[in-house]
Amino acid sequence: NSIYTIKPGLSETMAKVKIVAGTKEQKNIRDSVKMLYEAIPGSSMEILPGLRHGDLSINQPERYAKMLTDWLFSGRTGHLPRLAHEQGTLDHSGTGRFRGG
């Protein structure tokens, strides 16, 4: 595997992003994780001790699902997030941006 290449415009994403890796990942994966974290403003990163690539989702699916669910709904008031079309309008200019309303 080669190191991940950051795509143009990634730093402009408005998506909620969590990057998860294990301490036993290959060096190129660890380097890519760091690059992604630094490139995406507001992203969060979690490095899990003793795990290799895929260990969490494959060998600990309940822990993985809980971690993601807790993260996805953190700061929410017990309801599902509103859909983009309920909050504002999508910008169809090709940028993928959302204009809140």
C-alpha positions as CSV (number, residue, x, y, z in Angstrom):
1,N,0.0,0.0,0.0
2,S,1.1,3.5,-0.7
3,I,0.4,6.6,1.4
4,Y,-3.1,8.1,1.0
5,T,-3.2,11.2,-1.2
6,I,-5.4,14.0,0.0
7,K,-8.0,15.0,-2.5
8,P,-8.4,18.7,-3.5
9,G,-11.1,20.4,-1.4
10,L,-11.1,17.8,1.5
11,S,-10.2,20.6,3.9
12,E,-13.4,22.4,2.9
13,T,-15.7,19.5,3.9
14,M,-18.5,20.3,6.3
15,A,-19.0,16.6,7.3
16,K,-18.5,15.4,10.8
17,V,-15.3,13.2,10.5
18,K,-13.8,10.7,13.0
19,I,-10.6,8.9,12.1
20,V,-9.9,5.7,13.9
21,A,-6.7,3.6,13.8
22,G,-4.8,1.2,16.0
23,T,-1.3,1.5,17.4
24,K,-0.3,-1.6,15.5
25,E,-1.2,-0.2,12.0
26,Q,1.4,-0.3,9.3
27,K,3.4,2.9,9.1
28,N,1.8,4.1,5.9
29,I,-1.6,3.8,7.5
30,R,-0.5,5.7,10.5
31,D,1.0,8.4,8.2
32,S,-2.3,8.6,6.3
33,V,-4.3,8.9,9.5
34,K,-2.2,11.9,10.6
35,M,-2.5,13.5,7.2
36,L,-6.3,13.2,7.1
37,Y,-6.6,14.5,10.7
38,E,-4.5,17.5,9.9
39,A,-6.3,18.2,6.6
40,I,-9.9,18.1,7.9
41,P,-10.7,21.0,10.3
42,G,-12.8,19.9,13.2
43,S,-12.2,16.2,12.6
44,S,-11.5,13.9,15.6
45,M,-9.0,11.1,15.7
46,E,-8.7,8.2,18.1
47,I,-5.7,5.8,18.2
48,L,-6.6,2.6,19.9
49,P,-3.9,0.7,21.8
50,G,-2.9,-2.8,20.5
51,L,-5.1,-2.9,17.5
52,R,-4.2,-3.7,13.9
53,H,-6.1,-2.7,10.7
54,G,-9.6,-4.0,10.9
55,D,-9.3,-5.5,14.4
56,L,-12.0,-3.2,16.0
57,S,-14.7,-3.6,13.4
58,I,-14.1,-7.3,12.7
59,N,-13.2,-8.7,16.1
60,Q,-15.0,-6.3,18.4
61,P,-18.2,-5.3,16.5
62,E,-20.2,-4.3,19.5
63,R,-17.5,-2.0,20.8
64,Y,-17.1,-0.5,17.3
65,A,-20.8,0.1,16.9
66,K,-21.1,1.7,20.3
67,M,-18.1,3.9,19.7
68,L,-19.5,5.1,16.4
69,T,-23.0,5.5,17.7
70,D,-21.8,7.5,20.7
71,W,-19.7,9.7,18.5
72,L,-22.4,10.3,15.8
73,F,-25.0,11.3,18.4
74,S,-22.8,13.2,20.8
75,G,-24.3,16.6,21.5
76,R,-27.7,15.6,20.1
77,T,-30.9,16.0,22.1
78,G,-32.1,12.4,21.6
79,H,-33.4,12.7,18.1
80,L,-32.0,11.9,14.7
81,P,-30.1,14.6,12.9
82,R,-32.3,16.6,10.5
83,L,-31.8,15.9,6.8
84,A,-30.1,18.5,4.7
85,H,-33.2,19.3,2.8
86,E,-35.0,20.1,6.1
87,Q,-32.3,22.5,7.3
88,G,-31.5,24.5,4.2
89,T,-30.7,24.0,0.6
90,L,-28.0,22.0,-1.1
91,D,-25.6,23.9,-3.3
92,H,-25.8,22.2,-6.7
93,S,-22.8,24.0,-8.1
94,G,-20.7,20.9,-7.9
95,T,-18.9,21.9,-4.7
96,G,-21.0,19.6,-2.5
97,R,-21.5,22.4,0.0
98,F,-24.6,22.9,2.0
99,R,-26.2,26.3,2.6
100,G,-28.0,26.2,6.0
101,G,-31.3,27.9,6.3
